[in-house]
Amino acid sequence: MVLTDSETQPSATTPRPGPPGAVLQNFWVEGPRWALLGVVLAAPWVYGATRPWARLWLTEVLLGLTLWFVAGRVVVRRLPRIHRAAALFTLLLLLQGWGMAWNARQRFRPEVFAFTTVPSPVPWLPGVVDAGIVQERLALVTGLVGAFWVAGDLAFHARWRKRFWTVLALNGAGIAALGLAQRITGAEGIYWGSPVDTGATSFFATYRYHANAGAFLNLTLPFLILKAVQVFGRLSGAGHRHYGIRSGEPCVIESRWRRLANLLERVFLPAAALVTAAAGFVNVSKAAMAIEILLLGAVLIFWSLGRAGKGLGRRELALGTLLAALAGGVIWAFGFEVSLHRWQEFLADFSSNPRYLVDEIIVRRVLSISGWWGFGAGTFRIIFPFFTRPWGDRVGGVWEYAHEDYLQTLVEWGFIGAALWAALFLGGWVTAVARRTQSRVAWPESTRLFSLGCLLSLTGVGLHALVDFPLQIASLALYTAVVLAFLYHLPAEPLVRRKKASAGKNEMIRRTRRRTQKRNKTSTDYPD
């Protein structure tokens, strides 16, 4: 028996709001949800929100979205449905960040590259090293927390999970297609930007740094692959059943259109998934390639376990072989040699990679000074140069990010803040795994596939954060916040109640079927 979420069918005992109430609810409740969907759709295409102006735009939009959401809950007098632990962690993080920014102890002077002491309101409380820089980053963090709240509140509705699933999957395919088009045409930069502005050697799609694009592809690839799996898992006749249509001709027309839509889905989604997977190898980020291999292996294992005892049809095998061959050809033609060369360079210069020297400096010198509370969000680029003098030119250039998100979090948020961030991320992952393994929760296939996509997506970005800075990029942080919210708020109890409530109805259906079968047998059993 396939169950559906309780939200998809309104209760018969629940009074429907009148026209004024419906309009009010659509604006204050549904409005922020649609706005978040639009922001998720647009963020990767605005240079991935990597430009200062694009990051500022995303910050302002998310802050407005947060105010809209909170005001809507006040107007409709209804608390948002947010996981209690997640709400506590996010509020504590905002309290620490804004409290320390208010109690700033120093100010950075870029003209002399030095810090000056400023009087703090409460000297015995911790404070940041520059209030202006910290407040700018905290504004983005606050907007991301608001996006997390909105996504968590809507995650209980199957229709909203389906909408975000579609946007996440298709956005990944679009970024992959753009990146492949740039490689095929030999573009010197992002099509609508100059090579100087976009990074002439390391760009991919709308991202100046190819590793950020690789992290984005790995964030969205599980959703695209599992969307294709869902389409292939449907029954061939599920899209054109006759339900109460009196005239035969309209039903035939509807059946043909539905069959055409199913055919397009079965062709487009697998092709888009393989093109996106191929783009991960054409993109020359080593970490993204390695993580993509792990994600593809995990999807294959879960898919094989789900199809235990089932076989593949000849059409599925033929289509899969053809698309895999095409993806392999794309990888070989447009990115394999460059990717292989980068792997050879990495293995040859592994010990002299400056990133690992940065990690050593952070562990040996910086963490002992940042302590329990850290220097403040977004301050890594201004405090790190003060610790590199003993290493001289071995750590040259400007290091805006640590290329290791967990160490940078320890530097900026301290051990207390890093523990809260870890609890927030691991809490969502553990909550989703626990709900998936609960035998009493009978999820429909779409929810099981969507939850697996969320788990794999968050796992991929978590692994990438070990060797790079995906969580410092605003668009990637937004996608991570939305996926994490879905992990915290996957349906549980409503499905159980729906199952219990439908037990009597199912028993009545079985009795009716038995009576019908008995009547048919009696009416056709004639004596000789």
Buried (B, 14 or more C-beta within 10 A) or exposed (E): EEBEBBBEEEEEEEEEEEEEEEEBBEBBBBBBBEBBBEBBBBBBBBBBBBBEEBBBBBBEBBBBBBEBBBEBBEEBEEEBEBBEBBBBBBEBBBEBBBBBBBBBBBBBEEEEEEBEEEEBEEEEEBBBBBBEBBBBBBBBBBBBBBBBBBBBBBBBBBEBBBBBBBBBBBBBBBBBBBBBEBBEEEBBBBEEBEEEEBBEEBBBBBBBBBBBBBBBBBBBBBBBBBBBBBBBBEEEEEBBEEEEEEEEEEBEEBBEEBBEEBEEBBEBBBBBBBBBBBBBBBBBBBBBBBBBEBBBEBBEEBBEEBEEEEEEEEEEEEBBEEBBEBBBEBBEEBBBEEBEEBBEEEEEEEEEEBBBBBBEBBEEBBBEEBEEBBBBBBBBBBBBEEBBEEBEEEBEEEBEBBBBBBBBBBBBBBBBBBBBBEBBBEBBBEBBEEBBEEEEBBBBEBBBBBBBBBBBBBBBBBBBBEBBBBBBBBBBBBBBBBBBBBBBBBBBEBBBEBBEEEEEEEEEEEEEEEEEEEEEEEEEEEEE
